[in-house]
């Protein structure tokens, strides 16, 4: 079997699918798998109260939990009928979560109270909701997801999903057409170099006024070598189909450790995926974060949900540059034209990236799959054995990331 970008390539899709299935560490994979752990919804809040000026959709009750996150926020505007105020918000939650919370805020930003509602409610009259107003209120934080990547697509890897680990949080400015994305590079679990960017799906380059990095410079500021993967150092890029793209970095190793080796190349250790303090091939280093403020030309764009945030890495294989996206965008050619109309050759049910709706998700140490299942032996193993069950039946165990089996195998 030969993988090549040449027009005259020799390629067996059947052999390729067998190779991927053989290397993926869960037997009897669900052929209908969508790899989705989240769902999105839109809700409209109406009120006749002039005291309610702002609204937030929260993931948990901040009177009871210290881990409440802001999934969406907006201001109440005069309704078209002129008999009250309303705001419509789009938000994303874990797929297992069917209840969310709405927080009403005064003009000065202080909280009036919090009430629960059912996902899919449509339109809710806040004047008829039972708002909780007393108790110890824990200030909600911006919603944060964890993105996990295998670096080698189209080739199968070890599927430990720690080659690139990103944390991404999203927060909006309620009275302005802008959104902040805080992006943290947590780990680089491979010695092979790669670049990274974020596609804003459904948002055109021409819809964005500008992107600023707050209180800092680019993640890879001062990169000493020629940029070979993402040639431009501009923060806002235009995708091949006019998409808005945020340029994160040219080399993940350089972001976490600016050291060069003896021949002047970037040091390619494995960062933050091994349990030891320092080995010859690995190291523990501080994660690196940047806040990207996106200024939109149209205020409607602040309805951006996590479903539209598509971080991806770019790596070199067989003389070509390949993009690794999460499953809904698996065949996106955002910056690089690689498939050339041959996506069907790689159209299998396997994902090289996962989105976990959890800010502090603990990922596997080096060489350890999230979970394994051997059909011949009937054995489950790994730090998340329920992950393997989810892979075998995608409608079950969709909260596997909350139930580690062997925490000692996690970073």
N, C-alpha and C positions, 0 to 999 in steps of 0.2 A: 504494500500500500504506500502511495506517495502522496504527500501533502504539498501542494505548490500553488502559487498564484499564476502559473503559466497557463495559457489557453489550451495547450496540448497535455494537460496533466492526466496521469493515470490514477484513477480514484475509484475505490469500491465503497459505496455508502454502506452496504451490508457489513463489510469487514470493519469499517469505521465504527458503526453502531455497536458491534460486538466488542470492539476494543474498549470503548467507553464504558459499556455495561460491565465488562470484566474488571476494569480498574476501579469503578465506583464501588465503595465498600459496603453497599447495602444490596443484597439480592432481592429479586422479585419486586423491583421498583414499580410504583404506580405509573402506568403509561399515560394517565390523564393528569399528571401532576402539574400544578400551576405555580408552585413554589411561593405562594402568596400567604403572608401571615397578617395582612391588614385589610381593612375595607374603608372606603370613604363615603361620606354622606354630606348633604347640604341641609341646613336648617334655617328657618326664618323666625326671628323673635320679634314680636310686636308688643307695644305698650302705649298707654296713654299718660304714663307718669313722666313728668318733666325732670324728675330726680334721677332717672336712669339715663345716663349719657353714653356709657360704654358697656360692652358685653364681651365675655370670654367663654369659650367652650373649654372645659377642663376635663382631664382624664380621670381624676379622682377627687373626692371631697377633701378640700384643704383644711377642714375642721377636724378631720380624722386621720389624714395621711400627710406625711412629709414629702411624699413623692408625687404630688399632684403636678401635672404639666399643662401648659397652655397649648391646646391643639389649634385654636383659632381665636381671633379677636377682631373687633370692629366697633364703630361708633353708630349710635342710633340717629337716623336721619328722618326728616318729616316724610310720612307716607304719602303716596300719590293721591290718596283720597283726602289728605289733609286733616284726618281725625286722630292722629297719633304719630308714633315713631316706630321705626323698624330697622332691622339689619339682617342681612343674609350671609351666613358663614359656611364655608366648606372646610371639612376637617377629616383627618385620618386617625383611626384607632386600631388596636389589635383586633383581629377578626373574631376573637372569642368574646370581645367586650360589646355588650348590647345596651349598656347604660352609660351615659355621660353626665356631666354637670355643667350648669350655666351659672356664671358669676355676673351679677349686676354691679356696675361701678358708677360712682358720682363723677361730676365734671373734674374734680381735683384728683381723680385716679384712685381714691379710696373705695373699698369694697362695701356694698350695701348688704349683700348676702349671697347665698349659694343654694341652688335647687337642682334636683336630679331630673333627667328626662330620658326617654327611650330613643335609641338610635333609629332613625327612619320616621321620626314623628312629623316631619314636614314643617308645619307652622305652629308655633307655640305662643300663647298669650301669657306674657310674664306677669300680668296683673292677677292672673288666676293661679299662679304657681306658689307653692309653699316654700318660701325662702328661709333657710337657716341663717340666723344672724348672731347667735351667741356662742361663745366658746373660744378655744385657743386656735387662732387662724394661722396656718403655715403658708407663707407666700409661695404661690406656684412658680415653677421655673419653665423656661421654654422647652417644648417637646423635643426629644432627642431620640434618634434611631441609630442603630449600629449596622454598618455595611461590611460584609465579609467576602473576600475574593480568593479564587484560585487564579494563579497568574498565567497558566499555560495554554488557554484556549487557542486552537481547536484540540490540542492534545490533552488527554486526561492527566491529572497530576495526582497528588496524594490525598486530595480532597479534605485537607484539614481546615480549609477556609480561613487561613491566617496570613496568606501572602500579602494582602493589604487589608488592614482593619481601619475603618474610618468611623468616627462619630460625627453625626451631622445634626445640629439643632436649628430650628426655624422660629423666628419671631417677627411679627409685623409691627409697624407703627400705625396705630389705629387711625390717625388723622392725616396720613400722608401716603402717597403711592410708592411705598418702599418696603423691602423685606430684608432682614438680616439673616444670613446663613453662617453659623459658626461651624467650621470644619476642623476636625482634629485628626491628624494622622497618628494612630495609636501604635501600630506595629507594621513591620516589613518582614514577613516570614519566608523570604526567598533570597538567594544570592544573585538572582537575575535582575537586571535593572528594568524599571518601568516608569512611565509618566502617568499623570492622572488629571482628569477634568470633570466638570459636572455639566450635563445637558439639562436645560430647563425645558422639559417636554411640553409642547403646546405654546411655548413662548418664543416669538420670533426675535431675532437680533434687533430688528427695527422697532420692536416694542420696548426696548430697554434704552433708557437715557444714558446710563453709565453704571459701572460697578467700582466701588471704592473699597480698599482694604483698610479697616479701621485700626488705628493705633499700631501700625506696623508696616512691614514690607511684604513682598511675596514670600511664600514658604521657602522657595529656593533662591532667594535673593543672593547674588554674588556667585551663582553657578559658574565655575571657571572653564567649562568645556563648551564646545559648540553644541547648540541645541539641535538634536537629530530627530526627536520624536514629535514634540510640539515646537515647531520652529520659532513661533512668535513668543515674546515675553509679555505681551499685552494680557491684562486680566480678563477682559471681555473679548471673546472670539465669536466669529460667525461660522456656524456649522455648514456642512455641505448642502443642506437643504434650507438654509436660512435660519437655523435654530440659534438661540442664545446659548452660549457655552461659557462657563467660568473656567479659566485656566488655573489649575492648582499648582502643578509642579512638573518639571522635566525629569527628575530623578528622585524617587522616594528615599533611597539610601542617603542621598545628600541632605535631604530635609532633616532627617533624624540625627545625622552625624556629618558635619562638614569636613571631616578628615579625608585627606587624599593618601593613597598608598605610595610606595617608593617610586613608582613609575609615573606618578602624576594623575592617576585615574581615581575615580570616586571609590572609597572604601566600601566593599560590598559584604559586610557582615549581615547576619540575621539579627534583627532587632526586636526585643520585647516578646519573644515567643518561646524562650527556654527558661527553665527554672533556676539555673545557676547564675551567679553574679556576673561571671565573665568566662568565656571559653574562647578557644582559638578562632571559632567561626561565628560567635554570637556575642551579644552585649545587651545589657539593660540600659536604656537611655530615657530621657524625658520625652513625652509626647509633644507634638508641635501643633498649635492652634492658630487659626486666623478667622476673623469675622469679615465676611464679604457683604457689604451693603449694596443692594440692588435697587437702583432708582428706575421705576417704570414710567413710561410716557402716559399710560392709561391707568387710572386708579383701580379698574376692574382686575388688573393683574395681581393684586395683593391677595386674591383668592387662591393662590398657588398652594397646592397640597403636597404631601410627601410622595404621593403617587407620581407627581411630575418631576420630582428631584431624582435625577439619574446620574449618580457618580459612576465613572468608568475608568479603567486603567488601559494603557496602551503599551504593548510589548512587541518585541521583534521575534519573529519566527520564520525560518526558511526564506530569509531575504525580504520579508514583507512585515508591515506593522499591523497588528491585530488589536481590536478593541474588545474588552471584556466588560459586559454590561450585566445588570440584574435581569432576571428572566423575561419580564415584559418587554424589555428593549434588547433582547439577546442579539438580534440581527440589525441593530442600528449601525449605520456607518456615519457617525456624527462628524468625525474629522478625517477618517481614512476610508478610501474606497478599496475594499478587500474582496468582497464576495462576488462582485461583478455579475449579479443576477443568479448566483449559484447557492443561494441560502439553503435551498432544499437539501443540499448535500450534507448539511450540518443540522438539519431540522430534526433533532431527537428530543427526548423528554428530560434531558439532564441540564442543570444550571451550574454555571461556574461562579455564581455570586448569589448571596442571600441578603435579604433585608430583615433585620430583627428589630421589632418595635420596643426596644429596651435600652435605656441610656447607659447602664452599667453592665451590659451583657459580658460574661466571661467567656472568652474564646479558647479553643484547645491549645495546649502546648505543642511544640514542633513535632510533626510526624504522627499526631494523634487525630484521627477522624472524629467528627462530632459524635458519630455513633455508627456501629457496624452491625450487620446481620448476616450470618452464614446459614443458608437454607439447608445445606446438607447436615449440619450439626444442630441446627435449630438454636443457635447461640446469638445472643445480643451482647454487645460490649461497647464501651466508650463512655466519655464523660456525660453524654446525653443519650441514653438508650432509647428514650421516647422519640428522639430525632429519627432513629432508624424506623420506628413504627410509623411515624408521620410520612417518611419517604415511601413506605409500602402502601399507605392508604392516606391520601392527602386531606381527607375530611376529618381525620382523627388526630389527636395529640397536637393540635395546633398551638398549644401553649408549652411545647416541649422545652423551650428556652428558659422557662421558669422553674424547671425541675431537673437540676443536675444530679446525675447518678454517682459520679466519682469527681467531686470538686478538686481533688488533688491533681487531676489531669488537666486542669484549666489554669489559664494565666490570669 
